[in-house]
Amino acid sequence: MNKPELIVTPTKMEDIIPLADAGATAFVLGEQRFGLRLAGEFNRDQMREATAIAHSKNVKVYAAMNAIFHNEKVEELYDYLRFLKEINVDAVLFGDPAVLMAAREAAPELPLHWNTETTATNWYTCNYWGRKGAKRAVLARELSMETIIDTKEHSEVEIEVQVHGMTCMFQSKRSLIGNYFEYQGKAMKIENIQSEKAMFLHDKERSNKYPIYEDENGTHIMSPNDMCIIDELSDMIDAGIDSFKIDGVLQTSEYLIEVTKKYRKAIDLCVEDRDEYENVKDDLLSEIEDIQPENRPLDTGFFFKETVY
């Protein structure tokens, strides 16, 4: 039985070795100029160092180039792709076809993972991008378990699924918060994603708090809950899903390391000792609940929710 890789998104350089030791088998790294909603900012020097360290621990590195690009940034793609080729990253995440076209010229041997976060909802689209050159499709976070398994059954590419963390509910390329404050005659510095400061939209009717932040890619409003299906991995593993992802955006390093350890145990047991996995999976969920931030309840996302369009 295939054992899915475990992708984690480090928040800083100091996370690389602890997360590798905790059981991560791949990292998503990058800088917000090219990557969307990253857990941490890694400049070129840090990308080079982090990739070397990760490879020394037999951990793959996927470089994020899944931002939305306008004309003025297109020429930068070629140089960045050549840099990623030079430091030997294992794959590049993209959503914009401009990255695929630039990669064909600047680094044709670099594997590509198609990741738009929202539009990978059927196997036809996944296979379309596979035939264009993508090795993997990262499925939308809003799909049911049944749809995910059906997509994998018919896919011609690897399939990646997020299993833990928050998801994006809204993005605008505009700096909505900063513009609002400026309209009021107030100055507001856009906080880096790694800042401990956080802003929330408060829905009093539903008692929900939606994390909101701004970066170079605009304004992002995130889900009020964190997805967690550590106790529901068996169907996807049996279906042959290639990769599980833990998204560390807006999480602490300590939390991310502990969650990685628990998913590592869950995946290993689910593949190697299914009966023991069934015995301990509820305990693993409880252990994550114990370290979960008070304002971030856990749920199962859209995996078992009937979606009405």
C-alpha positions in Angstrom: 0.0 0.0 0.0 1.3 3.4 -1.0 2.2 5.7 2.0 1.2 9.3 1.3 3.8 12.0 1.7 3.2 14.4 4.5 3.7 18.1 3.4 4.1 20.7 6.1 4.5 24.5 5.6 7.2 25.8 8.0 6.9 29.3 9.5 10.6 30.0 9.7 14.1 28.6 9.1 14.3 27.3 12.6 11.3 25.0 11.9 13.1 23.0 9.2 15.0 20.4 11.3 12.3 20.0 14.0 9.6 19.4 11.4 11.7 17.0 9.5 12.4 15.1 12.8 8.7 15.2 13.5 7.9 13.3 10.4 7.4 15.7 7.5 8.5 14.3 4.2 8.0 17.5 2.1 7.9 21.3 2.7 6.2 24.2 0.9 8.5 27.2 1.0 8.6 30.5 -0.8 8.3 34.3 -0.7 5.0 36.2 -0.9 6.1 37.9 -4.1 5.6 34.6 -5.9 3.6 32.4 -3.4 0.1 32.7 -2.0 -0.8 32.5 1.7 2.5 31.1 2.9 3.1 30.1 6.5 6.4 31.9 6.5 8.6 34.1 4.3 11.8 32.6 2.9 14.0 34.9 0.8 16.5 33.5 -1.7 19.3 32.9 0.8 16.9 31.2 3.1 15.4 29.1 0.3 18.9 27.9 -0.6 19.8 27.1 3.0 16.4 25.5 3.8 16.5 23.3 0.7 20.0 22.0 1.5 19.0 21.2 5.1 15.7 19.6 4.0 17.5 17.4 1.4 20.1 16.4 4.0 17.1 15.0 6.0 15.5 13.3 2.9 12.7 15.9 2.9 11.5 17.3 -0.4 11.1 21.1 -1.0 8.3 22.5 -3.2 8.6 26.1 -4.1 5.4 28.2 -4.1 4.8 30.2 -7.3 1.0 30.1 -7.0 0.3 33.8 -6.7 -1.9 35.7 -9.2 0.5 37.5 -11.6 0.0 40.7 -13.6 2.1 41.8 -16.6 4.7 43.7 -14.6 5.7 40.5 -12.7 5.9 38.1 -15.6 9.5 38.8 -16.5 10.5 38.0 -13.0 9.2 34.5 -13.3 12.1 33.4 -15.5 14.8 34.5 -13.2 13.1 33.0 -10.1 12.6 29.7 -11.9 16.3 29.5 -12.9 17.2 30.2 -9.3 14.9 27.4 -8.1 16.5 25.0 -10.6 19.9 26.0 -9.4 19.1 25.2 -5.7 17.5 21.9 -6.8 14.0 22.3 -5.4 11.9 19.2 -6.1 8.9 20.9 -7.7 7.2 24.2 -8.2 3.6 25.0 -7.3 1.7 27.0 -9.8 -1.8 28.2 -10.6 -1.2 30.8 -13.3 -0.4 29.3 -16.8 2.3 32.1 -17.1 4.4 30.0 -14.7 4.0 26.9 -16.8 5.0 28.8 -19.9 8.0 30.4 -18.3 9.1 27.1 -16.8 9.1 25.4 -20.2 11.8 27.9 -21.3 13.7 28.7 -18.1 13.6 25.3 -16.3 11.9 22.6 -18.4 13.0 19.7 -16.2 11.4 21.2 -13.0 8.3 19.2 -12.0 5.2 21.3 -11.7 2.3 20.9 -9.3 -1.0 22.6 -10.3 -2.4 24.4 -7.3 -5.1 27.0 -7.7 -6.7 26.2 -4.3 -10.3 26.6 -5.6 -10.7 25.3 -9.2 -9.4 21.7 -9.0 -12.8 20.2 -8.6 -12.9 17.4 -11.2 -10.6 14.9 -12.8 -11.0 16.3 -16.3 -9.4 19.6 -15.2 -6.7 17.8 -13.3 -5.9 15.6 -16.3 -6.0 18.7 -18.6 -3.2 20.3 -16.6 -1.4 17.0 -16.4 -1.3 16.8 -20.2 0.0 20.4 -20.2 2.9 19.3 -18.0 1.8 19.2 -14.4 2.8 16.1 -12.4 0.3 16.7 -9.6 -3.0 18.4 -8.9 -3.8 20.0 -5.5 -7.5 19.5 -5.0 -9.8 22.3 -3.8 -10.5 22.4 -0.1 -14.3 22.4 -0.6 -14.6 18.8 -1.9 -16.3 15.9 -0.2 -14.5 12.6 0.6 -16.5 10.9 -2.1 -15.5 13.4 -4.7 -11.8 13.2 -3.7 -11.7 9.4 -4.0 -13.6 9.5 -7.3 -11.2 12.1 -8.7 -8.2 10.0 -7.7 -9.7 6.9 -9.4 -9.9 8.8 -12.7 -6.8 11.0 -12.5 -3.7 10.7 -14.6 -1.7 12.8 -12.2 -0.7 12.7 -8.5 -3.4 14.0 -6.1 -2.7 16.2 -3.1 -5.3 16.9 -0.4 -5.1 19.2 2.6 -6.0 17.4 5.8 -5.3 20.0 8.5 -5.3 23.7 9.1 -7.4 26.8 8.1 -8.6 27.5 4.6 -9.1 30.7 2.7 -12.7 32.0 2.3 -12.0 35.2 0.5 -9.1 37.0 -1.3 -8.9 40.4 -2.9 -5.8 41.8 -4.7 -6.7 45.1 -3.0 -5.4 46.1 0.4 -9.0 46.5 1.7 -8.1 47.0 5.4 -5.2 49.4 4.7 -7.4 51.4 2.3 -10.2 51.6 4.8 -7.9 52.9 7.5 -6.4 55.4 5.0 -9.9 56.5 4.1 -10.5 57.3 7.8 -7.3 59.4 7.8 -5.4 56.8 9.8 -2.2 55.0 8.9 -2.0 51.3 9.2 1.1 49.2 8.6 0.4 45.9 6.8 1.7 43.3 9.3 3.8 40.5 8.0 2.1 37.1 8.2 4.6 36.0 10.8 3.6 38.8 13.2 2.0 37.7 16.4 -0.6 40.4 15.9 -3.9 39.2 14.4 -7.1 40.8 13.1 -10.5 39.2 13.0 -13.8 39.7 11.4 -16.4 39.0 14.1 -19.7 37.4 13.1 -21.9 37.9 16.2 -24.8 36.0 14.7 -22.8 32.8 14.4 -20.2 33.6 17.1 -17.4 33.1 14.6 -14.1 35.0 14.3 -12.5 35.0 10.8 -8.8 35.7 10.8 -7.9 38.4 8.3 -4.5 39.7 7.1 -2.8 41.5 4.3 0.4 40.9 2.4 1.8 41.7 -1.0 -0.9 39.6 -2.6 -3.8 41.6 -1.1 -6.4 40.8 1.6 -7.1 37.3 2.9 -10.0 36.2 5.1 -9.6 32.7 6.5 -12.0 30.1 7.9 -13.2 30.4 11.5 -12.3 26.7 12.2 -9.3 24.5 11.5 -9.8 21.4 9.4 -8.7 18.1 11.1 -9.3 14.6 9.7 -6.6 12.7 11.5 -9.2 10.1 12.4 -10.6 9.8 8.9 -7.5 9.0 6.8 -8.1 5.4 5.9 -10.4 5.8 2.9 -8.0 8.2 1.2 -5.0 6.1 1.9 -6.9 3.0 0.5 -7.8 5.1 -2.6 -4.1 5.9 -3.2 -4.0 9.6 -2.5 -0.4 10.7 -3.0 0.0 13.5 -0.6 -1.5 14.9 2.6 -0.9 18.5 3.6 -0.8 20.3 6.9 -1.2 24.0 6.4 0.6 26.0 9.0 -0.6 29.5 8.1 -1.1 31.7 11.2 0.0 28.8 13.5 2.9 28.7 15.9 6.0 26.6 15.3 5.3 24.6 18.5 1.8 23.8 17.4 2.9 22.8 13.9 5.6 20.5 15.2 3.2 18.6 17.6 0.5 18.3 14.9 3.1 16.9 12.5 4.1 14.3 15.0 0.6 13.1 15.4 -0.2 12.9 11.7 3.1 11.0 11.1 2.0 8.4 13.7 -1.5 8.3 12.2 -0.3 7.8 8.6 2.3 5.2 9.5 -0.2 3.2 11.6 -3.0 3.5 9.0 -0.7 1.9 6.4 1.3 -0.5 8.5 -1.2 -1.5 11.3 -4.8 -0.6 10.5 -6.2 -2.2 13.6 -3.9 -0.1 15.8 -4.8 3.0 13.9 -8.5 2.3 14.6 -7.6 1.9 18.2 -5.7 5.2 18.7 -7.2 7.6 16.1 -9.7 9.1 18.6 -6.9 9.6 21.1 -4.8 11.4 18.4 -7.7 13.7 17.7 -8.2 14.4 21.4 -4.5 15.2 21.7 -4.8 17.8 18.9 -7.9 19.2 20.6 -5.9 19.7 23.8 -3.3 21.9 22.0 -5.8 23.7 19.7 -6.1 27.5 20.2 -9.3 28.3 22.1 -10.6 30.5 19.3 -9.9 27.8 16.6 -12.4 24.9 16.9 -11.7 21.8 14.9 -14.0 20.5 12.2 -13.9 18.1 9.2 -14.2 20.9 6.6 -16.2 19.8 3.6 -15.2 16.2 3.7 -18.5 15.0 5.0 -20.7 18.1 4.4 -23.3 18.2 1.7 -22.5 21.3 -0.4 -25.5 23.1 -2.0 -24.5 25.2 -5.0 
